[in-house]
Amino acid sequence: MSDRVGDRVEAPATDPADQRTEFDVEALGRRTYAMLNCLVAPRPIAWVSTLDAAGVINLAPHSYFTVASVQPPVVQFTSVGRKDSLRNVEATGEFVVNLVPWRLREVVNLTSVDAPPDVDELALAGLTVQPSVRVRPPRVAQSPAAIECLLVEVRSFGAGRLSGQVVFGEVVHIAVDTAVLAGDGLPDLILMGNATRADRDHWAPMGPPEEIVRPRWADLQADVQADVRADGQPGTRAR
């Protein structure tokens, strides 16, 4: 099949023997958490650094993390239940998302420990503090990139132990290790070597990327027109 934008992609045939197991979410109960983690994967990791009201550093990974908006630039991470990261952000209105390279996966996992609020996980893990430019919480010097944020709002989905508290932060500054920048001035994911969370207790490195150009409607329409025979009937050009 051609790689040209606009070429049709044939959907694979469905095997009548294929079976799906149906899951009622109410019946799954608390196993819904594990089920969703297995399905929605791999997930990027926000290694969130915050300060409490007394200035104690907290550092913790959160794998429910993504971009929420580009204009204005907003990222989001979810605290599953009310954790120190959330409480600190609510108290100070600031946080930093440090990106997680595969080489630091064990150290990142260490900072997920359920330590008391007065424990500085950055110091516990033997990491280096790097001052931020626009916010008070520091960056992790060993991380290849940091996103400095100001709190926009917290969207709560309840008060349960597994209820999501979604933290939205406006991006006010970005710092990237020059060594991981590509020729176009943007980060190269292979050079960054991002780690991801997968199913159960599994983590996974990013594999090699493949460029797939997003199609445009005008190109698809032009391709259809080019595939019509002179008699006006759909063509049979091989794909």
Salt bridges, closest charged atoms under 4 A:
ASP7 OD1 - ARG4 NH2 3.28
ASP7 OD1 - ARG239 NH1 3.20
ASP84 OD1 - ARG87 NH2 2.72
GLU90 OE1 - ARG82 NH2 2.43
GLU94 OE1 - ARG136 NE 3.03
GLU148 OE2 - ARG139 NH2 2.97
ASP199 OD2 - ARG200 NH1 2.57
ASP199 OD1 - HIS202 ND1 2.94
ASP219 OD2 - ARG216 NE 3.22
ASP223 OD1 - ARG4 NH2 3.08
ASP223 OD1 - ARG237 NH2 3.16
ASP223 OD2 - ARG239 NH2 3.42
ASP227 OD2 - ARG8 NH1 3.31
ASP227 OD1 - ARG237 NE 3.52
ASP227 OD2 - ARG239 NH2 3.29
ASP231 OD2 - ARG229 NH2 3.05
